[in-house]
């Protein structure tokens, strides 16, 4: 599906999303138009979804982080998604297997705000909250092994 140059481009951009086409072309030994075309192809295939900044949540005083599991029944999913969509402290929502249907990643300033969220989520079903003590492996992309 991807050739080694595409894999290198993805590795480089995941490490630094601000790399210019010129810099990518120098590192890869390809022309700038060739790199631009590869980027366009990766975007068109839906492989390259966008460019994002990594934000230190602690610097924003969002040091209370947790994973909240919610047992949402299938007929409540649309209402649940509409509810959580407007809560900026919910960083991620995953549909998962097991006794809970949803796994939310959240960040707040104080535990009371997390408690308020959990109380509001309980209208959808049973919840389970796991507080994060530390994150030894920070969020990262998938990096290809380059031979």
Buried (B, 14 or more C-beta within 10 A) or exposed (E): EBEEBBBBBBBBBBEEEEBEBEBBBEEBEBEBEBBBEBBEEBEEEEEBEEEEEEEEBEEEEBEBBBBBBBBBEEEBBEEBEEBBEEBEBBBEBEEEEEEBBBBBBBBBBEEEBBEEBBEEBEEBBEBEBEEEEEEEEEEEEEEBEEE
